[in-house]
């Protein structure tokens, strides 16, 4: 087993290639242990270099509406009026704290996403 740190994109690509070769290796074998270590190194490198940012409130709301099968008409009751809803979904206005609380309570969108 010859495991090295992943310091750059070239090291990262080599690690991914090696993972492809080792994929499906038996657990607790030399190859399986090497696979586990490489996966851990790749995950760490990806977290550091390719962070996945949380969605913005507008996109999170649209996604939740889609997930729950909720139409704009059904969500309109949480907004002051139809224009406010449309402006929010088009990214023209930000959420108020009160509206963020309502969406959190009713759509179960994480508060840290809504308050971003």
C-alpha positions in Angstrom: 0.0 0.0 0.0 1.5 3.3 -1.1 -0.9 6.1 0.1 0.2 9.7 -0.2 -1.6 13.0 0.8 -3.7 14.7 -1.9 -2.1 18.1 -2.3 -3.2 19.2 -5.8 -5.5 18.3 -8.7 -3.1 15.9 -10.2 -2.9 13.9 -6.9 -6.7 14.1 -6.7 -7.2 12.6 -10.2 -4.7 9.8 -9.4 -6.6 9.0 -6.3 -9.9 8.8 -8.2 -8.3 6.5 -10.8 -7.0 4.2 -8.0 -10.4 4.2 -6.3 -12.0 3.0 -9.6 -9.5 0.2 -9.8 -10.0 -0.8 -6.1 -13.8 -0.5 -6.1 -15.5 -3.6 -4.9 -12.4 -4.9 -3.0 -13.2 -7.1 -0.1 -13.5 -5.4 3.3 -10.5 -5.8 5.6 -8.3 -6.9 2.7 -5.2 -4.9 1.8 -7.0 -3.6 -1.2 -10.2 -2.9 0.8 -8.2 -1.0 3.4 -6.4 1.0 0.7 -9.8 1.9 -0.8 -11.1 3.1 2.5 -8.1 5.3 3.1 -8.2 6.8 -0.4 -11.9 7.5 -0.1 -11.3 9.3 3.2 -8.5 11.4 1.6 -10.6 12.3 -1.4 -13.6 13.3 0.8 -11.3 15.6 2.8 -9.8 17.1 -0.4 -13.2 17.7 -1.9 -14.6 19.3 1.3 -11.6 21.7 1.3 -11.5 22.5 -2.4 -15.1 22.0 -3.6 -17.4 23.0 -0.8 -21.1 22.6 -1.4 -22.7 25.8 -0.3 -26.3 25.8 1.1 -28.9 27.0 -1.3 -30.3 30.5 -1.1 -33.7 31.0 0.5 -35.5 31.5 -2.9 -34.1 28.2 -4.4 -34.7 26.3 -1.2 -38.3 27.4 -1.2 -38.8 26.5 -4.8 -37.2 23.1 -4.2 -39.4 22.4 -1.1 -42.5 23.4 -3.1 -41.6 21.0 -5.8 -40.8 18.2 -3.2 -44.1 18.7 -1.5 -46.1 19.2 -4.6 -47.2 22.7 -3.5 -48.3 25.3 -6.0 -47.7 29.0 -5.9 -51.4 29.4 -5.1 -51.0 27.2 -2.0 -47.9 29.0 -0.7 -49.4 32.4 -1.4 -51.2 32.4 2.0 -47.8 32.8 3.8 -47.1 36.0 1.9 -48.8 39.4 2.2 -49.9 39.2 -1.4 -49.3 37.6 -4.7 -46.8 40.3 -5.8 -44.7 39.7 -2.7 -44.6 36.0 -3.5 -43.6 36.5 -7.1 -41.0 39.1 -6.2 -39.5 36.7 -3.7 -39.5 33.7 -6.1 -37.9 35.9 -8.8 -35.2 37.1 -6.4 -36.3 40.7 -6.4 -36.9 40.9 -2.6 -35.3 39.2 0.4 -37.2 37.3 3.1 -38.3 39.2 6.2 -37.6 37.5 9.6 -41.4 36.9 10.1 -41.7 35.3 6.7 -38.6 33.1 7.3 -40.3 31.9 10.5 -43.5 31.0 8.7 -41.7 29.1 5.9 -39.6 27.3 8.5 -42.6 26.2 10.5 -44.8 25.3 7.5 -42.4 24.0 4.9 -39.7 22.8 7.3 -36.9 24.6 5.4 -33.9 24.8 7.7 -33.6 28.1 9.4 -29.9 28.5 8.6 -30.9 28.4 4.9 -33.7 30.9 5.2 -31.7 33.3 7.3 -28.7 33.3 5.0 
